[in-house]
């Protein structure tokens, strides 16, 4: 788990260095929003088809 956090921090530093400060944070927020929406759609489909 510690290595995963280190990898994220390293990638965030590189992304911020290339594209400007705060870029990694805004992209991470976008990914979280998309993942939550995908989970809601998956649960909805499972409820409709009766797999839940």
Helices and strands as residue ranges (DSSP letters): H 2-19, H 23-49
